[in-house]
Amino acid sequence: MIYLRFEIAGQVYALASEAIVEVIPCIPVNGMAHTSPAVAGTLNYRGGLIPVIDLAMLFNEQPSARYTSTRIIIVNYRDIAGETLHLALIAEQATETMKLNDDAFNPQVINNGHIPYSGAATLETGQLLYRLEVHDILPPDLQGQLYPQHHLDEESVHHVN
């Protein structure tokens, strides 16, 4: 499978290409008051507003650096009753793809309960690489803030593949 590689605070992550709609430059987004600090704002994407999450802020409580390699990744977040919900993710050094065998990933060895969005891991060129699971990125309270019109319980959610 093809993965997009990116970094957060020196840690390497991979996102499956099948979840990605588009990767765009890190352009300014519209601010969003009274939300989590991880919410960078909203983005007008093909005529609709979608929430933008700063992954460095979500994972590490530090905003993403605005390098030329920092990108906005538009992903298929959820499929609710036939409607795909998009989510935009700000990620640093998101300029490379890599081909990895899904069997190379091992289940997460250490789980402190604070990183449910981080799936299995593998060693790639001597560095630990975590596979990011898009459908697990947002904690339930943040889901409710960003998608209040959708009831995101486990019975109504179908993961987009």
C-alpha positions as CSV (number, residue, x, y, z in Angstrom):
1,M,0.0,0.0,0.0
2,I,1.1,3.6,-0.6
3,Y,1.4,5.9,2.4
4,L,2.0,9.6,2.8
5,R,4.9,10.2,5.3
6,F,4.9,13.2,7.6
7,E,6.4,14.2,11.0
8,I,5.2,15.6,14.2
9,A,7.7,16.8,16.8
10,G,10.4,14.5,15.3
11,Q,8.1,11.4,15.3
12,V,7.3,9.8,11.9
13,Y,3.8,8.9,10.9
14,A,2.2,7.4,7.8
15,L,-1.3,7.8,6.4
16,A,-2.7,5.3,4.0
17,S,-3.3,6.9,0.5
18,E,-6.8,5.3,0.3
19,A,-8.0,7.7,3.0
20,I,-6.5,10.8,1.3
21,V,-8.6,12.9,-1.1
22,E,-6.0,15.6,-1.8
23,V,-2.8,17.2,-0.5
24,I,-2.6,21.0,-0.8
25,P,-0.2,23.7,0.3
26,C,-0.7,25.0,3.8
27,I,-2.8,28.0,3.0
28,P,-4.4,30.3,5.6
29,V,-7.7,29.0,7.1
30,N,-10.6,30.8,8.7
31,G,-10.4,30.9,12.4
32,M,-13.0,29.1,14.6
33,A,-13.8,30.6,18.0
34,H,-14.6,28.6,21.1
35,T,-13.1,25.3,20.0
36,S,-10.2,23.1,21.0
37,P,-6.7,24.6,20.4
38,A,-6.2,21.7,17.9
39,V,-8.8,23.2,15.6
40,A,-6.9,25.5,13.3
41,G,-10.2,26.7,11.7
42,T,-12.2,25.9,8.6
43,L,-11.3,25.6,5.0
44,N,-13.5,26.3,2.0
45,Y,-13.0,23.1,0.1
46,R,-14.8,22.7,-3.2
47,G,-17.7,24.9,-2.1
48,G,-18.1,23.5,1.4
49,L,-16.6,24.3,4.8
50,I,-14.5,21.6,6.4
51,P,-12.8,21.6,9.8
52,V,-9.0,21.9,9.8
53,I,-7.0,20.1,12.6
54,D,-3.4,20.9,13.4
55,L,-1.9,17.5,14.1
56,A,1.0,18.9,16.0
57,M,-1.3,20.7,18.3
58,L,-3.5,17.7,18.7
59,F,-0.7,15.2,19.3
60,N,1.9,17.5,21.0
61,E,0.2,20.7,22.1
62,Q,2.5,22.7,19.9
63,P,1.4,24.3,16.6
64,S,2.8,23.0,13.3
65,A,5.7,24.9,12.0
66,R,4.9,26.6,8.7
67,Y,7.7,25.1,6.6
68,T,7.4,24.9,2.8
69,S,6.9,21.2,3.4
70,T,3.9,21.7,5.7
71,R,0.8,20.6,3.9
72,I,-3.0,20.3,4.4
73,I,-4.2,16.8,3.8
74,I,-7.9,16.4,2.9
75,V,-9.1,13.0,4.1
76,N,-12.3,11.0,4.1
77,Y,-13.0,11.1,7.8
78,R,-16.4,9.3,8.1
79,D,-19.2,8.0,6.1
80,I,-22.5,8.7,7.8
81,A,-25.7,7.5,6.2
82,G,-24.1,7.6,2.8
83,E,-22.6,11.1,3.3
84,T,-18.8,11.3,3.4
85,L,-17.4,13.8,5.9
86,H,-14.2,15.5,5.0
87,L,-11.5,16.6,7.4
88,A,-8.4,18.7,6.8
89,L,-5.2,17.9,8.6
90,I,-2.2,20.2,8.9
91,A,1.0,18.1,8.9
92,E,4.7,19.0,8.7
93,Q,7.1,17.5,6.1
94,A,4.2,15.9,4.2
95,T,5.9,15.7,0.9
96,E,6.9,12.0,0.5
97,T,5.1,8.8,-0.3
98,M,6.3,5.4,0.5
99,K,5.3,1.9,-0.3
100,L,4.9,-0.3,2.7
101,N,3.6,-3.8,3.2
102,D,0.6,-3.8,5.6
103,D,2.0,-6.9,7.2
104,A,5.1,-4.9,8.3
105,F,3.1,-3.0,10.9
106,N,2.9,-4.5,14.4
107,P,0.1,-3.7,16.8
108,Q,0.9,-0.8,19.1
109,V,3.1,-2.1,21.9
110,I,2.6,0.8,24.4
111,N,-0.7,2.5,24.7
112,N,-1.1,5.1,27.3
113,G,-4.7,5.8,26.5
114,H,-3.9,9.3,25.1
115,I,-3.1,8.3,21.6
116,P,-6.0,6.3,20.1
117,Y,-5.4,7.8,16.7
118,S,-2.0,6.1,16.4
119,G,-2.3,2.6,15.0
120,A,0.3,0.0,14.4
121,A,4.0,0.7,14.1
122,T,6.9,-0.5,12.0
123,L,10.6,0.3,11.7
124,E,11.4,2.1,8.5
125,T,15.1,2.9,7.8
126,G,15.8,2.4,11.5
127,Q,13.1,4.8,12.6
128,L,9.8,4.0,14.3
129,L,6.9,4.9,12.0
130,Y,3.3,4.9,13.3
131,R,0.4,4.3,11.0
132,L,-2.3,7.0,11.6
133,E,-5.8,5.7,11.6
134,V,-8.0,8.6,10.2
135,H,-11.3,7.4,11.7
136,D,-9.7,7.5,15.2
137,I,-8.1,11.0,15.0
138,L,-10.8,13.0,16.8
139,P,-11.7,12.4,20.4
140,P,-15.5,12.2,20.9
141,D,-15.8,15.7,22.4
142,L,-14.0,17.2,19.4
143,Q,-16.2,15.2,17.0
144,G,-19.2,16.7,18.6
145,Q,-17.9,20.2,18.3
146,L,-16.9,19.8,14.6
147,Y,-19.8,17.7,13.4
148,P,-22.8,18.5,15.6
149,Q,-25.3,17.8,12.8
150,H,-24.1,14.2,12.7
151,H,-24.6,11.6,15.4
152,L,-21.3,9.8,15.4
153,D,-22.1,6.8,17.6
154,E,-20.6,3.4,16.7
155,E,-23.8,2.1,15.3
156,S,-24.1,4.8,12.7
157,V,-20.5,5.1,11.7
158,H,-19.1,3.3,8.6
159,H,-15.4,3.8,8.1
160,V,-14.4,5.1,4.6
161,N,-12.0,2.8,2.9
